[in-house]
Amino acid sequence: MLAPRPILIVDDDAALRASLAEHFSRHAEFDPDQAGSAAEAEAKLAAASGVRHDAVLLDTGLPDADGRDLCARLRGRGLKIPIVMLAGSGAEGDVVGGLDAGANDCVTKPVRTGELLARVRAQLRAFDASEDAAFAVGPHLFRPAARLLTDAAGKRKVRLTGKESAVLRFLCRAEGGSVPRRVLLDAVWGYGGDASTRTLDICVHGLRQKIEADPSRPRLLLTVSGGYRLDPEDGDRRTFGEAFRSEGGV
């Protein structure tokens, strides 16, 4: 099962913030966090916070800054995750200003929660398929879109097959949780497909040759009862969030 995706909702309207957080929390795929000001948002998005966020919902009118200026600052610092602006009106200038500041999308108030949910999902899908998406796997940095593993310095590169990349990405998204073999088979080879657990085991064997220091004694890609589990912190012991932000964070 995939771990919930943490999103940061930034708005000075506490009631709206709580309402949006409650709406997103109804869906197991999301883990909403909140900030009521630009300063609080920047603190939560900073690498030193130790917390990862996969997307940001950002109001244009914050008490201590214009949300569009904050968006531009975050982009200037290298933040690459999706940002969806919450504009106070449907005026073209508000929407264009948000997009020009670096936002991926802009939704006007009053917010229609169903539409907002769909737009966030769409942006996350696009980001996951982009070259910017990266995951820490022990001492490696994994880029699913490029099917590539690199070391911390970016000098050693290892290519993965399509299936190896898909399996590793699914395990990365589980963030240390156990994933049953059947779930991996359905996700990577297709529901009801002809692939067997043996097919998956052979794929995992190939992955271990590429990511483990000693494939005969795996420390990253572990076999558990009924499936597999990835320990993304083994190797150089960086947290998932630290490596993630080193590529695309503040």
N, C-alpha and C positions, 0 to 999 in steps of 0.2 A: 504493500500500500504506500502511495506517495505521501510524503510529509506535507502538511499544510504550507501554503506559500505566504510568507509574511509581507503585508502591505502596510504602508504608513499613510494615515489619513491626516492631512494638515489643514485645519480650519479653525478660526477663532469662535465660531458658533458651536458651543458645547453641545447643544441639543442636536444639531445636524450631525456633528461628529459622532455622537453616541448612536444616533439612528443609523448612519452609514456603517459603523462598526458592527452594530447588531445585525444588520442585513447581511454583511459579508460573512459574519461568524456563523450564519445559518448554513453556509456551504462548507463542507469539510475541507475543501481544497484551499481555504484561506484562513489566515491567522492575522486579524487586523490589529494594528497598533495606532496610537493617536498622538498628535501634537497640536497645541493651540497657538503656536507662534512660530516665526521663522527661526528664532534662536533655538527653540526646543527641537524643531525639525533638524536643524543643522547638527545639533548635539547628538541626536539619535542616528543620523546618517553618517556621522564621523567614524572612521575606522577604529578609533580608540574606544568607541562604545561597546565593541565586541558583539554587536547585534547586526544580523543581516536583514535587509529588506529587498524584496523582489520587484516592488513597484511603489510609486508614490502618487497619491491623489492630493493635489495642491491647489488651495484656494488662491484666487488672484488678490483678494483684499485681506491681508493679515495686519494685526495691530502694530507690528514693528517693521514691516517691509511690504513692498509690492511683491506678490507671489511670482510675477513674471521676472522681476529682478533676481529673486531667490533661485528660480529655475535656471536663469542664465549663469549665476554663480556656481550652482551645482554642476552644470555641464562644463563650465570652465575648469572645475577641479577634477574632471574626469568621470563623473557619475554617468553611467550608461544605461542603467535600468530604466524601464518605462516610466514616464511622468505624464499623468493625465491632469490637465488643468480644470478647475471648477470655476467657471466665469460667472460673474454676478449678473450679467445680462446677455442678451443675444446680439448685442451690437457687434458689427463686423470687426471693429477695432480691438475689442476685448479678445475675440477668438484669434485674430491674426497676430496680436501682440503675444499671446501665449505660445502659439506655434513658432513665431519668430524667435522667442526666447529659448526654444529647444524642447518644448513639450511634444510628446508623440501624438497627443489628441487633446481635444478641448470639449467639455460638456458644460452647457449653460444651466443655471438654476432657474426655476426649481428643478432639482435633480430627479430624473426618473430612474429609480434604482435598478430596474431590470435592464434598461439600456446601458447604464453605467457598468453593471456587472459584465455584460456582453462585451463592452469596449475594453475593459481591463483584461478579460480573457483573451481577446484578440491581440492586444499588445503583448501579453506574455507569450503567446504562441509565436508571434513574430520575433520577439527577443530570443526565445529559446532556439530558434532556427538561424539566428544571426551569428556572425563571427565574434560578436562581443560576449556571448554566453561562455562562461568558463567555470570549471569546478576543480577544487583541490582534491587530488587522490594521492595521499601520502606526499612524496617529494615531487610529484608530477602536477602539471596543470593540464586539465583535459578540456579541449575545445570540441564539443560535439559536432558543430556545423562543419568543421574542417577534418573531423575524424582524426584528431591529432593529440598526442601527448608530448609535452615538452618539460624539460627540467626548469628549475627556478631561474636560471640564467637565459633560458630560451635557446641554448646551444644544441642540446641533444633532442632530436625529434623522432618520435615513433608513430608510424601510421597504423591506424586500426581499420579493420574491415567494417562494412556497413552494419553487420549484425553485432560485431564486438562493440562498436560505438553505441548502438541502440541499447544493448544490455547494460553497458557501463553507465550510460546516461540515466536509465531507469533506476539503477541502484544508487546513483548519486542523489537523485531526487528523493529517494527513501530516507536519506540522511541517517544512515546507520541502522535502519530498521530491517528486519528480516523480510525477504520477498519469496513467496512460494514459487517453486518451479513452474507450476501451471500458470501463474500470473505472468511470469516473464515470457513464457511461451506464447500466451495469448497476446501480450503487448507487442512483442517483437516479430513473431512469425504470423500473427493473425489468429483471431478466435476461431477455433474449430479446424485449424490447419493440420497438415500432415506431419509437422515436426514433432519429434519425440523428445522425452527428457534426455535421451542420449545425445540428441542434436545440441541441446542447450549445454550439456556437460562438456561436449567437445569444444564449443564456443568459449566457455569459461576457462577451459584448459589453455586455449590459445591466448586469452586475455592475460592469464597469470604469467605466461612466458614473457609478456611485454611490460607488465606493471610491477611484478614482484622481484625483489632482490634475489630471493631463492624460491623459485616456483614450487619446489617440492615441500616447502614449509611456508605456505602463504600466511601473510600477516595483514594484507589489505582486503583481498577478496576471499571471504571466509565461507565455508560450507556449514550450514546450520540444518537443523531438523526440517526436512521437506523443502529446502531451498537454499538461498544464498544471502549473504549480508556483506556490505562494504564498510570497512573501517576507514573513513577518509582522513582520519587524523594520524594514522600510523605513519612511520617514516620520519619526516621532519617535525612531526607533532604540531604543525600549525593547525589552528582551527579552520573549519570550512569557511567561516566568515572572513577571516583574515586573508586567505588566499583569494576569495571572491572579490573583496574590496581592493586588493592589490592590483586587480585587473580593471575593475570598473567602479570602484567606490570613491568616497570623498577622502 
